[in-house]
Amino acid sequence: MIVLAIDTAGIDCSAAVFDSSAGRLLSAVSEEIGKGHAERLMAVIDQALDEAAVDLHAVGRIAVVIGPGSFTGIRVGVAAARGLALSLGIDCVGVSTLETLGASHRATSGSDKPVLVAMDAKREEIYAQAFAVDGAALNEPAALSAEDVDNLVKSLSAEPTGSWISKTGDRFDIGTVARIGAAKDAAGARPKPLYLRGPDAKPQTGFALARV
């Protein structure tokens, strides 16, 4: 099965093509753009397909990063993925940034312990989730205080991933996203953004016009 993976949840606009039958990543394209994912995403997808020498209609599944991450960016990726899947009549699955970071850590470190993935969520909070050695989630993703994260680490005897101690928590390996997406159960899947709290921007109040 050919999997097309999409990520717009961080500072990158990324797409990858993965052949799950051969277990081979055919292409991976990432552009560090910060903002403006909506304007660049389709071009990045086209480039990934071209580099893989794969026609869009050969894709059998789409995997998309659902967050937590950039509030606006996530919506762009999820909308594009669902639209493409609907037009092609194929499955679409969601992959979280936390499980992606956890899988990337396990692949590079060879860890044989549970892993606690943590990302800076601003407002003195941390997005966190723990995963078993086989990648299974040990708790629901949540926005926690530093104290709550410390308690979670102690309760699970988990080791924090590099995403907790580095400044790369807003970048997610698109090849890992593709591999996770290929392995997921797609039955009844309908990806939606994973928001662990509301957006930073709030509508102004007190300026509504009175109805007549």
ABEGO torsion letter per residue (X at the ends): XBBBBBBAABABBBBBBBBAAAGBBABBBBBBAGBGAAAAAAAAAAAAAAAAGBBAAABABBBBBAOBEBAAAAAAAAAAAAAAAAAAGBBBBBBBAAAAAAAAAAAAAGBABBBBBBBBAEGGBBBBBBBBAAGBBABBBBBBBAAAAAAAAAAAGBBBBAAAABAAAABBBAAAAAAAAAABBABGBBBBBBBABBBABBBBBGABBBBX
